Amino acid sequence: MQTPSICRIRLLTILLVLGTGGSAVAQTPSGPDVGAALLRASSVKRLLAVVERDEPATVDDQVAVCEVPAPPFKEARRAEAIRARFEALGLQRVRIDAAGNVIGERAGAVEGPAMVLSAHLDTVFPDESGIRITRAGPLLTGLGIGDDCRGLAVLLAVARTLQHSDLKTDRPVIFAATVGEEGLGDLRGARALFGETLKGRVGQFASLDGTGLGITHIAVGSVRYRVSVSGPGGHSYGAFGLANPVHALGRAIAEISDFDVPREPKTTFNVGRIGGGTSINSIASDAWMEVDMRSADAASLRSLDARFHKAVDHALAAENERWGGRGRLVSRIELVGERPAGRTAADSDIVLMARSLTKALGVDATLGEGSTDSNVPIGLGIPAVTIGAGGQGVGGHSRSEAFDATGSYLGTQRAFLLTIALAGARIDGGEREE
């Protein structure tokens, strides 16, 4: 059985270009903290200083990108803005794939699986008009400024730092700006990356999503449904006694709201939207609701899913029976979203590395769970984490969303360190801990 310190020793092999003769020798840091070992390399320290110096430009990118609208399923304008920036940075094979993802590549010294750094293009807001970001000192306010305009800005900053340095990596680094991470987008961009565009090419995956310096290694799975109920409808007075689709959904919602779900693993349900009918004095001929259910545990999610279907069946039967079958109702349950549940083990190399690098920057790393683009690779067994992109965000997914850029360079530095570590950086001027 290996001790935790030995596991950390095995995390990262860095090729150190020695000062005498310039020959490259493979060495592994032998200390208990890989992050600290990496930060002892003089070239890395110089690049981290560049990242901190350039943070105002990163924040400017965050604002500029955010003012290009990217409502759900309409991310093309922002994608084009990112594509132009990728090209200006000198990335290779820059393209927009069939799903709408923006891809740019940086070659490695050897062929092999790539390290992918990603952020998502879309917001939760349906607005197609221009978005205005306001500034008050370090505080930025506007739709999507933290989620995920911050991630996109850091994605660009990491690419810029790598491209403007002479740093080489063993493995290729692929930068990706994805569509469809939010809501009913159902991770369609990430699914396309792993199923088509980059199929078989990804060795590790790190997603930049939101703010702060947390590390998400547990993928919260979800199933989402749109339930439609229909019947003949009629006048609220003259046709009284017909089964009512709205009432049927009300019965279903009442049963769903009484579900008893486990706190650990956390399992949740929500009826997020409901609609239908034509007027206050009409028995609706149709009604619908949208339901979201989540858990980090696949078995708990399956159990909740089965109970949901029974609740809809019970509600329809009860409404039809209440009125003796008059105006009999029918229902349709449409799956509109499904995200795999799973986890990257807390003692896996990629998680230990992310924690070590965070600690090396003077921050206590916290592990958490969430629903992000990383759900897709985690579901496929590919090492993946989602990391916050620095700064502090408030009001996410609301019209009062804001971002405090105080100390935000730490998020950019960590993303840069994780990228070069996972890609097998060739570092000169390093020191080996004895």
Buried (B, 14 or more C-beta within 10 A) or exposed (E): EEEEEEEBBEBBBBBBBEEEEEEBEEBEBEBBBBBBBBBBBEBBEEBBEBBBEBBEEBBEBBBBBBBBBBBBBBBEEBBEBBBEBBEEBBBEEBEBBEBBBBBBBBBBBEEEBBBBBBBBBBBBBEEEEEBEBEEEEBBBBBBBBBBBBBBBBBBBBBBBBBBEBEBBBBBBBBBBBBBBBBBEBBBBBBBBBBEEBBEEBBBBBBBBBBBBBBBBBBBBBBBBBBBBBBBBBBEBEEBEEBBBBBBBBBBBBEBBEEBEBEEEBBBBBEBEEBEBBEEEEBBBBBBBBBBBBBBBBBEBBBBBBEBBEEBBEEBBEBBBEBBEEBBBBEBEBEEBBBBBBBBBEEEBBBBBBBBBBBBBBEBEBEBEBBBBBBBBBBBBEBBBBBBBBBBBBBBBBEEEBBBBBEBBBBBBBBBBBBBBBBBBBBBBBBEBBE
